[in-house]
Amino acid sequence: MRNEWQYVIDGQFNVSLFGSHGRYRIETLDKGDVAYIPQGYGHSIENIGSRPGRLLIGLNTGEYQAIDLSQWVAGVPPYLLADHFGKPPAVFETFPKKRGFIAPPDGQGKREIK
């Protein structure tokens, strides 16, 4: 993991940052805004605008590494997730077991592959 900077070229985004012990923060970014994600913090980026947005992401090293939330959730037993998030284990059993790097809301943008 590395430090990360995000610069909004166009659009509007919510950036959610989360750390240990239940710490989290959600910031709304507009065109021209910059976000900083320190090493070791998980985060997600959500396009909340009415059209596609553009985001420039810079890292403090040339090496990109990612542990996607979907991969992390898939690797943690449902009973532990239930304990930490206060939800029944069955909720987490329905989560995807494969990588979901960028997922549009409500299935928008899905194409039928023939």
Helices and strands as residue ranges (DSSP letters): E 4-10, E 12-18, E 24-30, E 34-37, E 42-47, E 54-59, H 69-75, H 78-85, H 89-93, G 105-107
